[in-house]
Amino acid sequence: MHISGMPMSVASLFVITVIVIPVISELVLHSKWWKEKSEYYFAFNQPEEHE
């Protein structure tokens, strides 16, 4: 079976690469878990305030 002239295996890899992985990435990057982790690790990169 061919989808848009591509064999099914190539079409499925194309769909996974172009649609599925970016959607999952965006969901993770906008999740509460990622925001908590990024704030935690970002705090180590801040210069210390000298009093």
C-alpha positions, -999 to +999 in steps of 0.1 A: +000+000+000+013+035-009+004+068+007+012+098-014+035+077-036+056+065-006+057+029+007+038+025+040+070+021+061+085+053+047+051+071+052+048+060+088+084+072+096+076+105+079+044+110+100+062+101+132+091+124+124+071+154+112+040+152+133+043+130+164+077+139+178+071+177+175+037+174+192+051+153+221+080+178+224+056+208+227+035+189+252+065+182+274+079+218+271+046+233+281+040+209+310+042+218+346+069+192+352+092+208+327+087+243+341+095+231+376+127+213+364+138+242+342+134+267+371+153+244+394+183+240+370+182+276+359+187+287+395+222+272+394+232+294+365+223+327+382+252+348+394+253+351+432+242+384+447+270+399+468+258+420+497 
